[in-house]
Amino acid sequence: MQSFLWILLSIAVGYLLLVVLMYLLQSQMIYYPQKSITYTPEDVGLSYEDVTFTTEDGVSLHGWYIPTSSNITVLYFHGNAGNISGRLQTIQLLHNLGLNVFIFDYRGYGKSEGKPSEQGTYKDARAAWNYLVAEKDIDNDQIVIMGRSLGGAVGSWLAVQKQPAATILESTFTSAADLGADLYSWLPVRSIIRYDYNTLENVKQIRSPLFMAHSREDEIVPYEHGEKLFEVANEPKTFVELRGSHGSGFWETGEKYRTALQEFLNDNITN
C-alpha cells in the first residue's frame, strides 16, 4: 500500500511540475519566430518595396509592399511560425488577383525588433495600418485585412478597431484558450493560460464583409473553430471549405479557393 501511495504521489508531483512548466513556457509554445529571411518576392518574379516602420512603443518593424495597378491593398497577418519569407505563395496568389500586398513581421520575427507578445502583436497591427494610411495615403475603404491562423486572431482584432473594405480570416481559432484546451485536453489550460486572442468575440463585432476559409483536415486548428466563427459572424459573409493541411489548405484547394475569393472581392469591393 505504501509503495502504491508513493507512486500516486510521484505522478501527482510530476503532473504539477508539468503544469507549472507549461505555464512558464507559454510564450515559447505560442510564438515560433524565425529571424533569417530566406526568400523575397523577387524569387517569384515580383518587384517589391522593403519597408521599415515604427510602433507606438518604439519598436522597428520590417515588411514588404508589393504593388500592382489596383487601388485595393491587402494588409496581411501571418501565422505564429517562421516569418514573411515563408509566405511567397500567398503573396503571389494575391498579386495574381490584382491586389497590392503589404505583409510584415511581428516584433521578434524576421528583421523586426523586439519580442513577441499578445499586446505587442496588436500594436504591430495598428502600426501597419497606420503606415498604409499615413505613408501610402490609402483610404480605409481601400484596405482589406487578411489573416491566417494566429494572424486571423490579430487581423480580427484590427478589423474591430478600424473599418476595412473587407476582412479575410483563414484557418483561425476561436480563442487561445479554446485551442489550447483542444490540443492539451489533459491539462487545465483554461486555468493557466495567459493569452486571450479571442477571435470569436472579435468576429461578433466585425461589420465589414467577411470571407472565411477552413479545412476539415486541419491538423492544428479543428474545423469546428471555423464553423463557430462563421456562425456568429455578421452578414455579408462567405465560407469556403478547404482541403489539406493547416498551413497549405488554401494552396491545396486550388481553383475552388481562388475563384471563391475573387468572387467575394468582386461582390464586396469596388476597385
C-alpha positions in Angstrom: 0.0 0.0 0.0 2.8 2.4 0.9 4.5 1.9 -2.4 1.3 2.5 -4.2 0.8 5.8 -2.4 4.3 6.8 -3.3 3.5 6.0 -7.0 0.4 8.2 -6.8 2.3 11.0 -5.1 5.1 10.8 -7.7 2.5 11.0 -10.5 0.8 14.0 -8.8 4.1 15.8 -8.3 5.2 15.1 -11.9 1.9 16.4 -13.2 2.1 19.5 -11.1 5.6 20.2 -12.3 4.4 19.8 -15.9 1.6 22.2 -15.4 4.0 24.8 -13.9 6.4 24.3 -16.8 3.6 24.7 -19.3 2.6 27.9 -17.5 6.1 29.4 -17.6 6.8 28.4 -21.2 3.6 29.6 -22.8 5.3 32.2 -24.9 7.6 29.7 -26.5 4.6 27.4 -27.2 2.7 30.2 -29.0 5.4 32.0 -30.9 7.9 30.3 -33.2 9.8 33.2 -34.9 12.5 32.7 -37.5 15.0 35.6 -37.9 16.6 34.8 -41.2 14.9 36.0 -44.4 15.4 33.1 -46.8 13.4 34.3 -49.8 12.0 37.6 -51.1 9.2 38.4 -53.7 12.0 38.6 -56.3 12.3 34.9 -56.1 8.8 34.5 -57.6 9.3 37.4 -60.1 7.7 40.2 -58.1 9.1 43.6 -57.5 8.6 45.0 -54.0 9.5 47.8 -51.6 11.4 47.0 -48.5 9.6 48.8 -45.7 10.5 49.8 -42.1 8.1 51.4 -39.8 7.8 52.1 -36.1 5.1 51.1 -33.5 3.6 53.4 -30.8 6.0 51.9 -28.3 9.1 52.5 -30.4 9.6 49.0 -31.9 11.0 49.0 -35.5 9.2 46.5 -37.8 10.0 45.2 -41.2 7.8 44.4 -44.1 7.3 44.3 -47.9 4.9 46.3 -50.0 4.2 44.5 -53.3 2.4 46.9 -55.7 0.0 46.4 -58.6 -2.1 48.9 -60.5 -5.0 48.3 -58.1 -6.5 50.7 -55.6 -7.0 47.9 -53.1 -4.3 46.8 -50.7 -4.3 43.6 -48.6 -2.8 44.1 -45.2 -1.7 40.5 -44.4 -1.1 39.0 -41.0 0.8 35.7 -41.0 0.7 32.8 -38.5 2.8 32.1 -35.4 5.8 30.4 -37.1 8.5 31.5 -39.5 8.4 35.0 -41.0 7.2 36.8 -44.1 9.7 34.9 -46.3 7.7 31.8 -45.9 4.5 33.4 -47.4 5.5 33.8 -51.0 2.7 31.5 -52.3 0.1 33.8 -50.6 1.8 36.9 -51.9 1.9 35.6 -55.4 -1.8 34.5 -55.3 -3.0 37.9 -54.1 -0.8 39.6 -56.6 -2.3 37.4 -59.4 -5.8 38.5 -58.2 -4.6 42.1 -59.0 -4.2 43.3 -55.4 -1.4 45.3 -53.7 0.0 43.4 -50.7 1.5 44.7 -47.5 3.0 42.0 -45.4 5.1 42.5 -42.3 6.7 40.6 -39.5 5.5 41.0 -35.9 8.1 42.1 -33.3 10.7 39.4 -32.8 10.1 37.8 -36.3 12.4 38.3 -39.3 14.1 41.7 -39.3 11.6 43.2 -36.8 12.9 44.2 -33.5 11.6 43.2 -30.1 10.0 40.2 -28.5 6.5 38.9 -29.4 3.6 39.2 -27.1 -0.2 39.4 -27.5 -0.4 43.2 -26.8 2.7 43.6 -28.9 1.0 42.0 -32.0 -1.9 44.3 -31.6 0.4 47.3 -31.5 2.2 45.9 -34.6 -1.2 45.6 -36.4 -2.1 49.1 -35.6 1.2 50.4 -36.8 1.0 48.5 -40.1 -2.5 50.0 -40.7 -1.2 53.5 -39.8 1.7 53.1 -42.2 -0.7 52.3 -45.1 -3.0 55.3 -44.3 -0.3 57.9 -43.4 2.7 56.9 -45.6 0.9 55.2 -48.6 -2.1 57.6 -48.5 -4.5 54.7 -48.7 -8.1 55.2 -47.5 -9.7 52.8 -45.0 -12.2 51.6 -47.7 -9.3 50.5 -49.9 -7.7 48.2 -47.3 -8.6 44.5 -46.9 -7.5 42.9 -43.7 -6.4 39.3 -44.2 -5.1 36.9 -41.5 -4.3 33.2 -41.4 -4.1 31.1 -38.2 -2.7 33.4 -35.4 -2.9 36.2 -38.0 -6.6 35.7 -38.1 -6.9 36.5 -34.4 -4.7 39.6 -34.8 -6.5 40.7 -38.0 -9.9 40.2 -36.5 -8.9 42.5 -33.6 -7.8 45.2 -36.0 -11.0 44.8 -38.1 -13.0 45.8 -35.0 -10.8 48.8 -34.3 -10.9 50.0 -37.9 -13.3 49.9 -40.8 -11.6 48.0 -43.6 -13.2 47.4 -47.0 -13.4 43.7 -46.1 -11.9 41.1 -43.7 -10.5 37.6 -44.6 -9.9 35.1 -41.9 -8.5 31.6 -42.7 -7.7 28.6 -40.5 -8.3 30.6 -37.4 -9.1 29.5 -33.9 -12.0 30.9 -31.7 -9.6 31.8 -28.9 -6.3 30.8 -27.5 -7.9 29.1 -24.5 -10.2 27.1 -26.8 -7.4 25.9 -29.0 -5.2 25.1 -26.0 -7.9 23.0 -24.5 -8.3 21.1 -27.7 -4.6 20.5 -28.1 -3.8 19.7 -24.5 -7.1 18.2 -23.1 -5.1 16.6 -20.3 -4.0 20.0 -18.9 -6.1 22.7 -17.1 -5.4 25.1 -19.9 -8.2 27.5 -19.2 -7.0 28.0 -15.7 -3.3 28.7 -16.5 -3.4 30.4 -19.9 -2.2 34.0 -20.0 -3.2 34.7 -23.6 -6.6 35.7 -24.9 -6.6 36.1 -28.7 -10.4 35.9 -28.6 -11.3 35.8 -32.3 -14.9 34.7 -31.5 -15.7 37.9 -29.7 -13.9 40.0 -32.4 -15.9 38.4 -35.2 -19.1 39.2 -33.5 -18.2 42.9 -33.8 -16.8 42.9 -37.4 -19.1 45.0 -39.7 -17.1 44.7 -42.9 -17.9 41.9 -45.5 -16.2 38.7 -44.2 -14.6 35.9 -46.1 -13.7 32.8 -44.1 -12.0 29.5 -45.0 -11.0 26.4 -43.1 -10.1 22.8 -43.8 -11.7 19.7 -42.3 -8.3 18.1 -42.5 -6.6 20.9 -40.4 -4.4 19.1 -38.0 -3.7 22.1 -35.7 -6.9 24.2 -35.6 -10.0 21.9 -35.6 -12.6 22.7 -38.3 -15.2 23.3 -35.6 -13.4 26.6 -34.8 -14.1 27.9 -38.3 -17.7 26.8 -38.1 -18.2 28.6 -34.8 -16.7 31.8 -36.1 -18.8 31.8 -39.2 -21.9 31.1 -37.2 -21.6 34.3 -35.1 -20.3 36.4 -37.9 -22.5 39.2 -39.3 -23.7 39.4 -42.9 -22.4 39.7 -45.6 -20.3 36.6 -45.1 -18.8 33.8 -47.2 -17.4 30.5 -46.1 -15.2 28.2 -48.2 -14.3 24.7 -47.1 -10.7 24.0 -47.8 -8.9 20.7 -48.2 -5.5 19.9 -47.0 -3.3 20.8 -44.0 -3.3 23.8 -41.7 -0.6 25.7 -43.4 -1.3 24.9 -47.1 -5.0 24.3 -47.3 -5.5 27.5 -49.4 -3.0 26.2 -51.9 -4.1 22.6 -51.9 -7.7 23.6 -52.5 -6.5 25.4 -55.7 -9.0 26.9 -58.1 -12.0 26.5 -55.9 -10.4 28.7 -53.3 -9.1 31.3 -55.8 -12.4 31.6 -57.6 -14.4 32.0 -54.3 -12.0 34.7 -53.1 -12.2 36.5 -56.4 -16.0 36.4 -56.4 -16.1 37.7 -52.8 -13.8 40.6 -53.7 -15.8 41.4 -56.9 -19.1 41.4 -55.0 -18.0 43.4 -52.0 -15.2 45.8 -53.1 -15.0 48.5 -55.8 -11.6 48.5 -57.2 
